[in-house]
Amino acid sequence: MAVPKKKTSKGKRNQRHAHWKAKASVAAQRALSIGKSVLSGRAQGFVYPMDDESAEEES
């Protein structure tokens, strides 16, 4: 026979929610850091496509 599960406490629910929200903040900081390093030209280990056509037109 099926038995109902125990109710999750408000504290546990809030803890899960806070952890989920904190992960978004960390992801945003990492994305901003990668973007800054790419724009400054100091990116190491991050591959992104370069426009070959625009480089040829300038020379």
Number of C-alpha atoms within 10 A of each C-alpha: 3 4 5 6 6 6 6 8 9 9 9 10 10 11 12 12 11 11 10 11 11 11 10 11 11 11 11 11 11 12 11 12 12 16 13 13 13 15 9 9 9 11 15 9 6 9 8 7 5 8 7 8 8 9 9 8 7 6 5
